[in-house]
Amino acid sequence: MAIENRSGAAKGGEEAARRTNDHAFPTARKHGAPGNGGGTEPGMTQRRRWLVFGSNVAVAILLATVLAVAAVWLSETLLRGRWRTDLTVGGRFSLSPRTRAMLGDLKQDVTITNLYAYAPEIPESVDQWQRVQDLLSEYAAVNPSHITAESVNPAVDVGGTEQLIDRLRKRYAKELEKPKALIDEYDQLNKDLSALLKNEAKRLDAAADAWKDGPPDALSGLHLVSQKWRQMELVGEFQAAGIQAMVEQPLPPYTTAVNRAKEHLKNVSDTFAAVPDFFGRIMTLKGAGAPDEVKAVLAGAKDTYEPMRKRIEDFDKKAADIKELELDTVRREINEGQSVLIEAPDKVKVVSYDDIWVHNPDADEKNPDAPRNLFAGESAISSALLSLVAPEKPAILFVTCGAPATMPSFGGPFGGGGGGAYARIAERLRKSNFIVEDWDVLRSPEMPKPEHMTRAILVFIPPAPPNPQMPMPPPTPESYKPAIDAVKDGAPAVLLAEPATMFGGGTPYTELFDLFGVTAKTNAVAVHRQVVDAQGTERAVPQIEITRYADHAMTRTLNGLPTMFLTPCPVLVNKTLPEGVTAEAVVTLPAGPDYWADTNTFEATRGDAKRDEADDIIPTAETEVPLAVACTRKISEPRPPGSGVVGKDAEQKAVLFGDAQWAEDRVAFYTQSYLRGDTLEMRLLFPGNAELLVNSILWVSGTEHLITVSPEALKARRIGDPGAWTVPIQVLLMAGIPAAVLAAGIIVYAVRRRYN
C-alpha cells in the first residue's frame, strides 16, 4: 500500500513537472513525438537557445560599439575644448564675460602663440607655460573659427620655431625690401671703399719713399695717413662681417644693420673730409720742396676722396628714411623670452612676461609666503588683442582745474607722490583700448588732441578743496567753459559732482546737469545710519554701499558687486525734461528708515546727521533718490570734429554722478587680504566702483556691447556668493544628484527581487 502510494505520488510529481514544462515552453511541443506523447523536441530547444543568446550577444556588441564611438567623440571634444567647465572657486580658469563678448565680436583671423620656454627640470617653468596655454585654449574655444592657439617651445621645438620665423618673414617681406636693398648697396660700397683705401695707402707709402729729403714731419704725416687707411680697411672688413652676420639671422635686424653701416661710413667720410687740409699743411712746411709725383698726390687729395664721400652722402640720405620697423620691435620683445605673440591681419603684438605675471606688491618681508608674481594673463592678452583689432581708439580726457587726475605717482626717498587720484583707473581704461589724458582747463583752454584719437569723451572732475595755507579763489564756471561748450556741442561725457561744504568744493559745471534735465542737489549729502562700534552705537555716516542696481546696460552685470559712494549728493531727474532728452536712474539711494539725504551738509559729513522728514530728501518705494543717472540727448545739427557726434540727428550720451570720490583709486582699489588654501591673496573690497566707471565710459562711447564683468572683478566675491561652498555645491548638482537617483534605482530593484 505504501508502495502504491509512493508510486502515485511519483506519478503526480511527474505530471506536475510535465505540466510545468509544457507551460514554460508551449511552442516546443510537437504532437505525435515518440516516447513522450507530444513532449518537447530537443533540437528545437537548442535552436531557441541560439536565437535568444545570439540576439543578446548582437545587442551587446551594438551597444558596446555605440558606447565606444561616444567615448571617442567625448574625449576629442574635451581635449579640443568644445566642452569644458571650471570647477574652481571664483572661476579662476574661466574667461570673463567682457573677454568673451570681445572675442565673440571678432571678425578677423588671429593667431596667438605661446612662446614660453619650459623644461621638466624646472617645474616652475612648466607650471607657467601650462597656465598660459590653458588660457590660450580658452580663447580659441570661444571663437574657434577666428582664433588659433599655438605653442612653440623655443628651447627644443626647432620645427615650430622655423615655421614661426618663416611666417613672420613672409609677413614683413614688403617692409624689409628697402633696408635689404640698402644693405646690398652698403656691401658694394664697402668693397669699393676697401679697394680705394688699399690703393691710397700704397700711393702714400710710395710718395714718402720718393720724397727722401723731405721734412721729417711731412714724411711721418704721409706714413701716418697710410697707416690710418690700412686700419680703416680692416675696420671695414670687420663691420661688413658683422653686418652680414646680422642679416643672416632668422629674423634679420635690418634697422640695426643699416644704422651700423651709417655709423661706419660717417666715420670714413669725416676722415676723408679732413685729409685735404692735412695735406695742404704738409706742403707749407719749411723745406717742403716736394717732387712732382708727391705734389700730385697731395694736391689731388680732394679729387681722390670726394667721389667716395658723395656716394656715402647719398647712402646716408636713403638710410635716413629707415625708421625702426615693426619686425625690429617684435624680434626684440620675443628675444626677451617668456612671451605671447598675437598675430592679427594688419599688425603683430608681443605680450611680455612682466605684463602677464605682474609684480605682487604684497610680496615683501612681511609676507614671505606671498607669491612674487600674480597671473594677469587674461587682462594683458585681451588688452593687446583689443588694441590690434578695434578700429576706433577714443580718447578719455579727465577735465580738471589746476590738479592732475591720471598722472601716475612717482617714487622717491620718502615714497611716492605727485600722482593723480585716478591714475590706476586710467590704466584700467587704457587696457580697454582708450587713450587717457588729463585736460587741465586752467593751463590749456584748448582741448587736447592726442595722436590716433578718433573722438573725445570728457570726464569732469570737481576742483580740489582749497589749501588753507594758500587760500585761492575757487574755480568758476568760466574756468570750465571750453569743456562745458564741448559737451553742449555734443561730446559724450561723464559728470562727477560733489556737495558744497564749508571747506569748499562744489561743482562749477552744474549747468551741464541742467542740460540733461537733472538737478544736482549739492546742498545735501546721502547718509546711512548704521552701528559703528561694539557697543551698538548708531551714527548716520556719509557712506553708501550699493549691491543692487537699476536695470540698465551699464549695471546689469554688476548686481551683487559692492560699490561704495562717499559723501554723495542726490542727482534728481526733473519732472519735465528738455526736448530730445531721456534720463534714467542707474544707482539709487536705498529706501528705508536708515537711508536719506541730509540737507545739513556740515553735520552729514561729520557723521552727526539727524533724520528730518520735513527738510531732508527721503527715498521711498514711490519716490527714488538717484545717485547716478544715464542720459541721452538728440543732436539735430552737425557738430564740430572731436565732439563724438557724427552728424545730424545723432545721439549724445552722458552719465551724471553725485559723487567724485567713489571713482578715485583709494576707494575703487581698496583691498583686503584673504586666504585661498594656503596662499594669502588680495581682493578688492569695492570692485563695483571701477566696473561702474568703465561701464559708464563704454556706454557713452557707444561700445556697450563690451559692457560685462572684467577679469579683475571676477576675483571679488559678490554679495550672496557661497565662497568656499561653491565646489561642493557644483559637485552635488553635477554628480551627487545623479548618483542618488542611480542608488535609489538599485535599492528598488534589489527589494523587488527579494520579495518576488
C-alpha positions in Angstrom: 0.0 0.0 0.0 2.8 2.2 0.9 4.5 1.3 -2.3 1.4 2.2 -4.3 1.1 5.5 -2.6 4.7 6.3 -3.4 4.1 5.3 -7.0 1.1 7.5 -7.1 3.0 10.4 -5.6 5.7 9.9 -8.1 3.3 9.9 -11.0 1.7 13.0 -9.6 5.1 14.7 -9.4 5.9 13.7 -12.9 2.6 15.0 -14.2 3.1 18.3 -12.4 6.6 18.6 -13.8 5.2 17.8 -17.3 2.5 20.5 -16.9 5.1 23.0 -15.7 7.4 22.1 -18.6 4.5 22.4 -21.0 3.6 25.8 -19.6 7.1 27.0 -19.7 7.8 26.0 -23.3 4.5 25.8 -25.1 6.0 26.3 -28.5 8.4 23.5 -28.2 5.8 20.8 -28.3 5.2 18.6 -31.3 2.2 16.2 -31.5 3.0 12.6 -32.1 6.6 12.8 -30.9 7.8 9.3 -29.9 8.4 8.4 -26.3 6.7 11.3 -24.6 3.2 11.6 -26.0 3.8 15.0 -27.7 6.6 16.4 -25.4 9.4 18.9 -26.1 11.8 18.2 -29.0 15.4 18.6 -28.0 16.5 20.0 -31.4 14.1 22.9 -31.3 15.1 23.8 -27.8 18.8 24.1 -28.9 17.8 26.4 -31.8 15.8 28.5 -29.4 18.7 29.0 -27.2 20.9 30.0 -30.1 18.3 32.6 -31.1 17.9 34.0 -27.6 21.6 34.1 -26.6 22.8 35.1 -30.1 20.5 38.1 -30.2 21.7 39.1 -26.7 25.3 39.0 -27.9 24.4 41.0 -31.0 22.7 43.7 -29.0 25.6 43.8 -26.5 28.1 44.2 -29.4 26.0 47.0 -30.9 25.7 48.8 -27.5 29.4 48.4 -26.9 30.2 49.9 -30.4 27.9 52.9 -29.7 29.5 53.4 -26.3 33.0 53.2 -27.8 32.1 55.8 -30.5 30.5 58.1 -27.9 33.6 57.8 -25.6 36.0 58.6 -28.5 33.9 61.6 -29.5 33.6 62.8 -25.9 37.3 62.5 -25.4 38.1 64.5 -28.5 35.5 67.1 -27.5 37.1 67.5 -24.1 40.6 67.6 -25.5 39.8 70.1 -28.2 37.9 72.4 -25.8 34.5 72.1 -27.4 33.1 71.5 -23.9 34.8 72.4 -20.7 33.9 73.6 -17.3 35.7 75.3 -14.5 35.1 73.9 -11.0 37.5 76.3 -9.2 36.2 78.7 -6.6 35.7 82.0 -8.4 36.2 80.6 -11.8 39.9 81.4 -11.9 40.4 79.3 -15.1 37.5 80.9 -17.0 37.4 83.9 -19.3 35.5 86.9 -18.1 32.2 87.9 -19.8 33.9 91.0 -21.1 36.6 89.0 -22.9 34.0 86.5 -24.2 32.0 89.4 -25.6 35.1 90.9 -27.3 36.1 87.5 -28.8 32.5 86.8 -29.9 32.5 90.0 -32.0 35.9 89.2 -33.5 35.7 89.0 -37.3 39.4 88.8 -38.1 41.6 85.7 -38.1 44.0 85.9 -35.1 46.9 83.5 -34.2 48.0 83.5 -30.5 51.3 81.7 -29.9 52.7 80.7 -26.5 56.4 81.3 -26.7 57.2 80.2 -23.1 60.3 78.0 -22.9 60.0 75.2 -20.3 61.8 72.1 -19.2 60.7 69.3 -16.8 63.9 70.0 -14.8 62.4 73.4 -13.9 58.9 72.8 -12.5 58.1 76.5 -12.2 58.6 77.0 -16.0 56.3 74.1 -16.7 53.6 75.5 -14.4 53.8 78.9 -16.0 53.7 77.5 -19.5 50.7 75.4 -18.7 48.8 78.3 -17.1 49.4 80.4 -20.2 48.5 77.5 -22.6 45.3 76.8 -20.7 44.3 80.4 -21.0 45.0 80.5 -24.8 43.0 77.3 -25.2 40.0 79.2 -23.6 40.4 82.0 -26.1 40.4 79.5 -29.0 37.4 77.7 -27.6 35.3 80.9 -27.5 35.8 81.7 -31.2 37.4 78.7 -32.9 36.6 79.9 -36.4 38.8 83.1 -36.0 41.2 82.3 -33.2 44.1 79.8 -33.4 46.1 79.0 -30.3 49.6 77.6 -30.8 52.5 76.7 -28.6 56.2 76.8 -29.5 58.9 75.9 -27.0 61.9 77.9 -28.4 64.3 75.8 -26.4 63.5 72.5 -28.1 60.8 72.9 -30.8 63.0 73.5 -33.8 60.3 72.8 -36.4 57.8 75.1 -34.7 60.4 77.8 -34.3 61.2 77.6 -38.0 57.6 77.8 -39.0 57.0 80.8 -36.9 60.1 82.6 -38.3 59.0 81.8 -41.8 55.6 83.2 -41.1 57.0 86.4 -39.8 59.4 86.8 -42.6 56.6 86.4 -45.2 54.5 88.9 -43.2 57.2 91.6 -43.2 58.7 90.8 -46.6 57.5 94.1 -48.1 58.6 96.1 -45.2 62.1 94.6 -45.4 62.6 95.4 -49.1 64.1 98.9 -48.7 66.5 98.1 -45.8 67.6 94.9 -47.5 68.4 96.9 -50.7 70.4 99.4 -48.6 72.5 96.6 -47.0 73.2 95.3 -50.5 74.3 98.8 -51.6 76.5 99.1 -48.5 78.1 95.8 -49.3 79.2 97.0 -52.7 80.1 100.5 -51.4 82.3 98.9 -48.7 84.1 96.8 -51.2 84.8 99.9 -53.4 85.9 101.7 -50.3 88.3 98.9 -49.3 89.9 99.0 -52.7 90.3 102.8 -52.5 91.9 102.6 -49.1 94.3 99.9 -50.1 95.3 101.7 -53.3 95.8 105.1 -51.5 97.8 103.5 -48.7 100.2 102.2 -51.3 100.4 105.6 -53.1 101.2 107.4 -49.9 103.9 105.0 -49.0 105.3 105.4 -52.5 105.2 109.2 -52.2 107.0 109.1 -48.9 109.7 106.9 -50.4 110.1 109.2 -53.4 110.4 112.3 -51.1 113.6 111.1 -49.5 114.9 114.5 -48.4 111.6 115.9 -47.4 110.9 117.3 -43.9 110.6 114.6 -41.2 107.1 115.8 -40.2 105.9 115.6 -43.8 107.2 112.1 -44.2 105.8 110.9 -40.9 102.5 112.5 -41.8 102.3 110.6 -45.1 103.1 107.3 -43.3 100.5 108.2 -40.6 97.7 108.6 -43.2 98.8 105.4 -45.0 98.6 103.5 -41.7 95.2 105.1 -41.0 93.9 103.9 -44.4 95.0 100.3 -43.6 93.3 100.4 -40.2 90.1 101.7 -41.8 90.3 98.9 -44.4 90.4 96.3 -41.5 87.6 98.1 -39.7 85.5 98.0 -42.9 86.1 94.3 -43.2 85.1 93.8 -39.6 82.0 95.9 -40.0 81.0 94.1 -43.2 81.3 90.7 -41.5 79.2 91.9 -38.5 76.5 93.3 -40.7 76.5 90.2 -42.8 76.1 88.1 -39.7 73.1 90.2 -38.7 71.3 89.8 -42.0 71.8 86.1 -41.9 69.9 85.7 -38.7 66.5 84.0 -38.9 64.8 87.4 -38.2 67.4 89.9 -39.5 67.7 93.2 -37.5 67.9 95.3 -40.7 67.4 98.6 -38.9 70.3 97.9 -36.6 72.4 96.8 -39.6 71.6 100.0 -41.5 72.4 102.1 -38.5 75.8 100.4 -38.1 76.6 100.9 -41.8 75.7 104.6 -41.5 78.0 105.0 -38.5 80.9 103.3 -40.2 80.5 105.3 -43.4 80.1 108.5 -41.5 83.5 108.0 -39.8 85.1 107.3 -43.2 83.5 110.4 -44.7 84.6 112.7 -41.8 88.2 111.4 -42.1 88.2 111.9 -45.9 87.0 115.5 -45.4 90.0 116.3 -43.1 92.7 114.8 -45.3 93.0 117.6 -48.0 93.6 120.3 -45.3 96.1 118.0 -43.6 98.0 117.5 -46.9 97.8 121.3 -47.5 99.6 121.9 -44.2 102.3 119.4 -45.2 103.0 121.3 -48.4 103.5 124.5 -46.5 106.2 123.1 -44.2 109.6 124.7 -44.3 111.8 123.0 -46.9 108.8 121.1 -48.3 110.1 121.1 -51.9 108.2 118.0 -52.9 108.8 116.2 -56.2 106.0 116.5 -58.8 104.7 113.0 -58.2 104.4 113.8 -54.4 102.7 117.1 -55.2 100.2 115.3 -57.4 99.3 113.0 -54.5 99.0 115.8 -52.0 97.2 118.4 -54.2 94.8 115.9 -55.7 93.5 114.5 -52.4 90.2 116.2 -52.7 89.6 114.9 -56.2 90.6 111.4 -54.9 88.3 111.2 -51.9 85.4 113.5 -52.9 83.6 110.9 -55.2 83.5 108.4 -52.4 82.2 111.0 -50.0 79.5 111.8 -52.4 78.4 108.1 -52.6 78.4 108.0 -48.8 76.3 111.1 -48.6 73.7 109.6 -51.0 73.6 106.4 -48.9 73.1 108.4 -45.7 70.2 110.3 -47.3 68.5 107.0 -48.2 69.2 105.5 -44.8 67.6 108.5 -43.1 64.2 107.3 -44.2 64.6 103.9 -42.4 62.9 104.1 -39.1 62.5 101.3 -36.6 60.5 98.5 -38.2 57.6 96.6 -36.5 59.7 93.5 -37.0 62.5 95.0 -35.0 60.2 95.6 -32.1 58.6 92.2 -32.4 62.0 90.5 -32.6 63.5 92.4 -29.6 60.5 91.6 -27.4 60.5 88.0 -28.4 64.2 87.7 -27.6 63.4 88.9 -24.0 61.8 85.5 -23.6 58.7 84.1 -22.0 56.2 86.0 -24.1 53.0 85.5 -26.1 52.8 86.5 -29.8 49.5 87.8 -31.1 49.2 88.0 -34.9 46.3 89.9 -36.4 45.9 90.6 -40.2 47.3 94.1 -40.0 49.6 94.1 -37.0 51.6 91.9 -34.5 52.0 92.5 -30.8 54.1 90.7 -28.2 52.8 90.4 -24.6 55.8 90.3 -22.3 56.4 88.2 -19.2 56.0 91.2 -17.0 52.6 92.0 -18.5 51.3 88.5 -17.8 53.0 87.8 -14.5 52.7 91.2 -12.7 54.7 92.0 -9.6 52.8 91.3 -6.4 53.0 94.5 -4.2 52.3 92.4 -1.1 55.3 90.1 -1.7 57.8 91.5 0.8 59.5 90.5 4.0 56.2 91.0 5.9 54.5 88.3 3.7 57.2 85.8 2.9 54.7 83.2 1.7 53.0 85.6 -0.8 53.7 84.8 -4.4 56.2 87.1 -6.1 54.1 87.4 -9.2 50.4 87.4 -9.9 48.9 86.0 -13.0 47.2 88.7 -15.1 47.2 86.8 -18.4 43.6 87.5 -19.5 43.8 91.2 -18.8 47.1 91.5 -20.7 46.2 89.4 -23.7 42.7 90.8 -24.0 44.1 94.4 -23.9 46.7 93.6 -26.5 44.2 91.8 -28.7 41.7 94.7 -28.5 44.3 97.2 -29.5 45.1 95.2 -32.6 41.5 94.6 -33.8 39.5 97.5 -32.6 39.0 100.0 -35.4 38.5 103.0 -33.1 40.5 104.4 -30.3 38.5 107.1 -28.4 40.3 109.5 -26.0 39.1 109.9 -22.5 40.0 113.4 -21.2 39.8 113.9 -17.5 38.8 117.6 -17.2 40.5 119.1 -14.2 41.2 122.7 -13.0 44.8 123.0 -11.7 45.5 119.5 -10.5 46.5 116.2 -12.2 43.9 113.4 -12.4 45.5 110.5 -14.2 49.3 111.1 -13.9 51.0 108.1 -12.2 52.7 108.7 -8.8 56.4 108.9 -8.8 58.7 107.3 -6.3 61.3 109.0 -4.1 63.3 108.6 -1.0 60.2 109.3 1.1 57.8 107.3 -1.0 55.6 108.1 -4.0 53.8 111.3 -4.6 52.6 113.7 -7.2 50.2 111.3 -8.8 46.6 111.9 -9.8 43.7 110.4 -7.8 42.5 108.4 -10.9 45.9 107.0 -12.1 45.0 103.3 -11.6 41.6 103.7 -13.1 43.2 105.4 -16.1 45.4 102.2 -16.6 42.3 100.1 -16.5 40.7 102.3 -19.2 43.9 102.1 -21.3 43.6 98.3 -21.2 40.1 98.7 -22.7 41.6 100.4 -25.8 41.1 104.0 -24.7 43.6 106.8 -24.9 43.6 108.5 -21.5 44.9 112.0 -20.8 44.3 115.0 -18.5 42.8 118.2 -19.7 43.7 120.9 -17.2 41.5 123.8 -18.4 43.4 126.2 -16.2 46.6 125.6 -18.1 45.2 124.8 -21.5 41.9 126.1 -22.6 42.1 124.3 -25.9 41.0 120.6 -26.0 44.0 118.2 -26.3 44.1 116.1 -29.5 46.2 113.0 -28.8 47.7 111.1 -31.7 45.4 108.4 -33.2 42.3 109.9 -31.3 39.1 109.3 -33.1 36.9 111.3 -30.7 36.9 112.7 -27.2 35.0 111.6 -24.1 35.1 114.1 -21.3 35.1 113.1 -17.6 34.6 116.1 -15.4 36.4 116.2 -12.1 35.4 118.7 -9.4 38.2 121.1 -8.3 40.1 120.1 -5.2 39.3 121.8 -1.9 41.4 125.0 -1.4 44.6 124.8 0.6 44.0 126.7 4.0 47.7 127.7 4.0 47.5 129.1 0.5 43.9 130.4 0.0 42.9 130.8 -3.6 39.5 131.8 -5.1 37.6 128.6 -6.1 37.3 127.9 -9.9 34.3 129.3 -11.6 32.1 128.0 -14.4 34.1 130.3 -16.7 37.2 128.2 -15.9 35.5 125.1 -17.3 33.9 127.0 -20.2 35.9 125.2 -23.1 34.9 121.8 -21.7 31.3 122.9 -21.0 31.0 124.1 -24.6 32.3 120.8 -25.9 29.6 118.9 -24.1 26.9 121.4 -25.3 28.2 120.7 -28.8 27.6 117.0 -28.3 30.7 115.4 -26.7 29.9 112.3 -24.7 30.6 112.9 -21.0 30.7 111.5 -17.5 30.0 114.3 -15.0 31.1 113.8 -11.4 29.5 116.2 -8.9 30.0 116.6 -5.1 28.2 118.5 -2.4 29.3 122.0 -1.4 30.6 122.2 2.2 32.1 124.9 4.4 35.5 123.6 3.4 34.9 124.5 -0.2 34.4 122.1 -3.0 31.3 122.2 -5.1 30.6 121.7 -8.8 31.3 124.6 -11.1 29.6 122.9 -14.1 26.1 122.2 -12.7 24.7 123.9 -15.8 25.6 120.7 -17.7 23.3 118.7 -15.3 20.5 121.2 -16.2 21.3 120.5 -19.9 20.2 116.9 -19.4 17.2 117.7 -17.2 18.9 116.7 -13.9 19.3 118.7 -10.7 22.5 118.1 -8.7 21.4 118.7 -5.1 24.8 119.8 -3.9 23.2 121.1 -0.7 22.5 117.6 0.5 24.6 114.6 1.5 23.3 111.0 1.3 23.9 109.1 4.6 23.3 105.6 6.0 22.5 105.0 9.7 24.4 102.0 11.0 26.1 100.5 14.0 29.7 101.8 14.2 31.1 100.1 17.3 30.9 97.0 19.5 28.7 98.9 22.0 25.9 99.3 19.4 26.4 103.0 18.8 24.5 104.2 15.8 25.6 107.0 13.5 24.5 108.3 10.1 27.7 108.1 8.1 28.1 109.5 4.5 29.0 106.1 3.1 26.5 104.4 0.8 27.3 100.8 -0.2 25.3 99.6 -3.2 24.9 96.0 -4.3 21.6 96.2 -6.2 21.3 98.4 -9.3 18.7 99.6 -11.7 18.1 97.5 -14.8 20.4 99.3 -17.3 23.0 98.2 -19.8 25.7 99.7 -17.6 24.7 97.9 -14.4 23.1 94.5 -15.4 26.4 92.7 -14.9 27.1 94.5 -11.6 24.4 93.1 -9.3 26.0 91.7 -6.2 29.3 93.6 -6.7 29.7 96.1 -3.9 30.1 99.8 -4.9 30.9 102.4 -2.2 29.9 106.1 -2.5 31.5 108.6 -0.2 29.6 111.8 0.7 27.4 111.6 -2.5 24.8 114.2 -3.3 21.5 113.3 -4.9 21.1 113.9 -8.7 17.3 114.2 -9.2 15.6 113.8 -12.5 13.4 116.7 -13.3 9.7 116.0 -13.9 9.9 117.8 -17.2 12.9 117.0 -19.4 14.3 119.2 -22.2 13.2 118.2 -25.7 15.0 115.2 -27.1 16.5 114.2 -23.7 15.9 111.0 -21.7 17.1 110.4 -18.2 17.1 107.1 -16.3 18.4 106.4 -12.8 21.0 103.7 -12.7 22.0 103.9 -9.0 19.5 104.9 -6.3 19.7 105.5 -2.6 18.1 102.5 -0.9 14.7 103.2 0.6 14.1 102.6 4.3 14.4 104.3 7.7 18.2 104.1 7.7 18.8 106.0 4.4 18.2 109.6 3.5 19.9 112.7 2.0 20.6 115.2 4.8 20.4 118.9 3.9 22.7 119.8 6.8 25.9 119.1 4.9 28.2 120.0 7.8 26.6 117.5 10.2 26.3 114.9 7.5 30.0 115.0 6.6 30.9 114.7 10.3 28.6 111.6 10.7 26.2 113.6 13.0 23.2 113.8 10.7 19.7 113.5 12.2 16.8 112.5 10.0 14.4 115.3 9.4 11.3 114.2 7.4 10.4 117.8 6.6 13.8 119.1 5.3 15.7 116.1 4.2 15.4 114.2 0.9 13.8 110.8 1.8 13.8 107.8 -0.6 10.6 105.8 -0.6 9.2 103.0 -2.7 7.3 105.6 -4.8 10.0 108.3 -4.8 13.5 107.3 -5.7 16.6 109.3 -5.0 19.2 108.8 -7.7 22.9 108.9 -7.1 23.7 108.3 -10.8 21.6 109.0 -13.9 22.1 107.9 -17.5 21.0 110.4 -20.1 20.7 110.7 -23.9 20.2 113.8 -25.9 19.3 114.2 -29.6 21.6 116.4 -31.6 19.7 117.9 -34.5 22.5 119.7 -36.2 26.1 119.0 -37.3 28.8 119.4 -34.6 32.5 120.2 -34.8 35.1 117.4 -35.0 36.1 115.8 -31.7 32.6 116.1 -30.3 31.9 112.5 -30.8 28.8 113.3 -32.7 29.0 112.4 -36.4 26.1 114.4 -37.9 22.5 115.3 -37.9 20.0 113.5 -35.7 22.8 111.8 -33.7 22.5 110.8 -30.1 24.7 112.1 -27.3 25.1 110.1 -24.1 26.2 111.2 -20.7 26.2 109.7 -17.2 25.8 112.0 -14.2 27.1 111.1 -10.7 26.5 112.8 -7.4 30.0 111.8 -6.1 33.6 112.2 -7.3 35.4 110.2 -4.6 33.8 106.9 -5.5 36.0 106.6 -8.6 39.3 107.6 -7.0 41.9 104.9 -6.7 41.9 104.9 -2.9 38.3 103.8 -3.0 38.0 101.8 -6.2 41.1 99.7 -5.5 40.8 99.4 -1.7 41.8 95.8 -1.0 41.5 93.3 1.8 43.6 90.1 2.3 42.1 86.6 2.4 43.4 83.0 2.4 42.9 80.8 -0.7 44.1 77.5 0.5 47.5 78.2 2.0 48.1 81.3 -0.1 47.4 84.8 1.1 45.8 86.8 -1.7 44.4 90.3 -2.0 40.8 91.1 -3.1 39.1 94.3 -4.0 36.6 95.3 -1.3 34.5 97.5 -3.6 35.0 96.0 -7.1 31.9 97.7 -8.4 33.4 101.1 -8.3 35.9 100.6 -11.1 33.5 98.5 -13.0 30.8 101.1 -12.9 33.1 103.9 -14.2 34.5 101.7 -17.0 31.0 100.6 -18.0 29.8 104.2 -18.0 32.5 105.2 -20.4 31.9 102.2 -22.6 28.2 103.1 -22.7 28.7 106.8 -23.5 31.3 105.8 -26.2 28.8 103.6 -28.0 30.6 100.3 -27.2 28.0 99.0 -24.8 28.3 95.5 -26.3 31.6 95.3 -24.3 29.9 96.0 -21.0 30.5 92.9 -18.9 32.4 91.9 -15.9 36.2 92.4 -16.1 38.8 89.8 -15.1 39.7 91.9 -12.1 36.2 92.0 -10.8 35.7 88.2 -11.2 38.2 87.7 -8.3 35.9 89.6 -6.0 33.1 87.9 -4.1 29.6 89.1 -4.9 27.1 89.5 -2.2 25.5 86.1 -1.8 28.5 84.3 -3.3 28.8 80.9 -1.5 32.5 81.2 -1.5 34.3 78.0 -0.3 31.0 76.1 -0.7 31.0 76.7 -4.5 32.8 73.5 -5.4 30.8 71.2 -3.1 27.6 72.7 -4.4 28.7 72.2 -8.0 29.8 68.6 -7.3 26.4 67.9 -5.6 24.5 69.2 -8.6 26.6 67.6 -11.3 27.4 64.2 -9.6 25.6 63.9 -6.3 22.0 64.0 -7.6 22.5 61.6 -10.5 24.4 59.2 -8.1 21.5 59.4 -5.6 19.0 58.5 -8.4 21.1 55.6 -9.5 21.4 54.3 -5.9 17.7 54.6 -5.4 17.1 52.5 -8.6 19.5 49.8 -7.4 17.8 49.6 -4.0 14.3 49.4 -5.5 15.4 46.6 -7.9 17.1 44.6 -5.1 14.0 44.9 -2.9 11.6 43.8 -5.6 13.8 40.8 -6.5 13.9 39.8 -2.9 10.1 39.8 -2.4 9.3 38.3 -5.8 
